[in-house]
Amino acid sequence: MRRNKTQIVPFLLFLSAALFAGQIKTIKDALGFSFDVSSPPKRIISLSPNITEILFALGLGNKIVGVTRYCDYPPEALKIEKIGGMVNPNLEKIKALNPDLIISFRGNPLRILKRLKKLGLPLFALEMGRDIESVFPLIKKIGVLTQKEKEAKFLIQSMKKKYYKIQEALLNVEKDPKVFFSLHGMGLWTCGKDSFLDDLVRKAKGVNIAGKIQRKWLHINREQLIHEDPEIIIIISKSQEEFDRAKEWIKKEKPFERLRAVVTDNIYHLDENIATRPGPRFIDALAELARILHPKHFEDKLSK
C-alpha cells in the first residue's frame, strides 16, 4: 500500500506518539495512587532513613535534595537539607525544595501523606512489610521508580547471597533460644508478632518471648519477663554507652537477678540503626543476631 506525502506526515506523527506512549510506565503506590516513571527523577526527597540508605546504595545520593533529621547514614546524608521528622515534616520546606519525587512509607502519618497529595506534590508511598524478604521487593520498586533497575537487581543479589549463607550456617541448629528484645535502650518495650523484628529473631533461629502477641510494639510487665525467663537479652540501642546503661539497669533490678540471661551474662547489644531500618544493612543485623544466638555455627563462615 502506497501513501502520498499528505498521508505520510500524519502517519509518522501517529507512529512517534505511539512509540513514546509505549515508553511511559506507571506503577501504583501503597495508597493506590498511580505514578508516572517515564523519566528518572532529578530532585528526590526521602521521608525515612531506610529509604535514604536504599537511594544511596542505588547511586542516587546526588539526586537527594531533602531528608529527615533521622537520616544519618551514610555520612553524606548528614549534609543534605533536613525537612523535619518522619511524623512532622515541614510541608512548606518540602514544597520549596521543588522535588519531582517524594518517597514515603506507610509509617509516615496518613494525614501528612494526604496533605502532600492535596498540594499536588509527587508523592510515592511504600509498604514496608513484616519480614526480611519484604526488603527485596521494596528495593526493586525503588529501582523501578528511579529507573535504577540494574543497580537494584545487583544490590538484591548481593544481599540475598549473604542471606542464604546465614540460613545455610543455621541449618544444623538444634535448639532455638528464648530471646527478649529490649527496645529504646531502657525499660521493657519490645516487639510482637506483627513486627519485622520478630521475623529477624525467627530467621536467626531464636524464639521471641513476645512473638505470640499480635502487635508490633508493646510493653511487657516484670512478671511476664520473669515468667518467660529468656536465655538471651538483646538491647537495641544507638550507642555502646546507651547499651551499657541499659544493661546495668537490667542487672541491678532485683526481680531480674535470677533470669537465665542475667545469671549467664548473655546480654548483648544490637545497633538500632541497622536493626530497625529495612534496607541494605538489614542483612547485617540478621548476621550479627545469628552470631549472638549461635556463635558455634559462625566461625568465620560469613567472612569467607
C-alpha positions, -999 to +999 in steps of 0.1 A: +000+000+000+015+034-011+009+066+008+012+101-006+031+129+012+000+143+029-007+109+044+029+101+054+034+131+078+003+124+100+012+087+099+047+094+112+034+116+139+010+089+150+037+063+150+060+085+170+033+092+196+025+055+198+062+046+204+065+073+230+034+062+247+048+027+249+078+040+269+056+056+296+054+034+326+031+039+356+032+020+389+009+021+419+020+030+454+008+016+488-020+042+489-034+031+455-022+062+435-005+058+401+029+073+395+045+081+361+081+068+359+087+077+322+118+098+332+143+095+360+139+119+390+164+147+395+152+160+428+143+134+454+130+138+490+132+108+514+108+107+543+125+077+560+161+067+570+159+033+553+147+048+521+176+073+522+200+043+526+185+025+497+187+056+475+224+060+483+230+023+477+215+027+442+239+056+434+213+083+438+229+103+466+235+133+443+198+134+434+186+137+470+176+172+480+158+166+513+158+140+541+145+137+576+166+146+607+169+109+614+186+101+581+222+098+593+236+070+571+257+071+550+276+101+565+269+121+533+232+121+542+240+144+571+249+172+547+215+171+529+188+196+537+166+185+566+128+187+561+119+177+597+109+144+613+091+114+599+058+122+616+061+160+615+078+170+582+078+207+572+055+207+542+064+243+532+101+233+531+093+202+511+074+223+486+102+249+484+127+222+475+107+216+443+110+178+443+100+157+413+098+126+436+090+122+473+093+087+487+074+079+519+062+048+537+030+039+555+047+046+588+045+083+580+012+097+593-016+092+567-028+128+573+006+141+562+007+119+531-028+131+522-018+168+526+012+162+503-010+147+477-035+176+481-007+200+475-001+183+442+034+171+452+049+140+435+045+115+464+050+078+462+042+058+494+058+024+501+046-005+522+075-019+544+062-054+551+067-076+581+096-099+572+131-098+559+121-110+524+099-079+520+131-057+518+139-072+484+107-061+466+110-028+484+144-022+468+132-034+435+102-010+435+125+019+443+148+008+415+118+009+391+106+042+405+140+059+400+150+040+368+178+022+386+166-014+379+200-028+372+215-013+403+186-026+424+190-061+409+227-061+418+220-049+453+193-075+459+215-103+446+243-092+469+220-091+499+204-125+490+238-141+487+247-132+523+211-140+535+213-176+521+248-180+536+233-172+570+205-196+565+229-223+555+250-218+586+219-222+607+207-254+592+220-277+619+209-256+649+192-280+673+177-255+698+163-220+693+170-199+725+143-177+741+151-141+734+139-108+749+143-078+727+146-046+747+138-015+726+149+021+730+177+011+754+157+013+786+126-003+800+105-033+789+094-021+755+097-050+730+084-063+696+054-085+690+043-109+662+034-081+637+069-065+638+096-072+613+120-076+643+101-107+653+109-122+619+145-111+624+146-133+656+129-162+639+153-161+609+182-160+633+168-192+649+156-177+681+122-175+699+109-140+706+092-142+741+066-118+729+062-134+695+027-148+702+013-113+709-005-099+678+011-064+680+041-046+665+053-029+697+043-034+733+053-030+769+055-062+789+054-062+827+081-075+850+060-106+859+058-116+822+095-112+817+103-133+848+078-160+837+092-162+802+128-163+817+147-155+784+181-172+778+194-141+759+186-104+761+192-082+731+193-045+738+187-024+707+203+010+713+220+038+693+254+036+711+276+015+733+271+040+761+234+037+759+237-001+759+260-001+789+234+020+809+205-003+798+225-035+807+234-021+841+198-012+848+186-047+840+213-063+861+205-040+891+168-046+891+162-070+919+134-091+902+156-098+872+187-112+890+175-148+885+168-145+848+189-170+829+202-142+806+213-122+836+229-151+855+249-162+825+256-126+814+240-132+780+231-096+774+241-082+740+240-050+720+224-047+686+228-014+667+195+004+665+201+018+630+208-015+613+182-035+632+153-011+627+158+000+591+147-024+565+172-016+539+207-026+526+222-032+561+192-053+574+210-085+565+240-073+586+216-071+615+205-107+609+241-118+606+250-102+639+220-116+657+226-151+643+262-149+656+250-139+690+224-166+693+245-194+677+282-185+679+294-220+673+278-220+638+296-189+627+333-195+630+344-172+601+317-186+578+303-153+568+336-137+561+347-163+535 
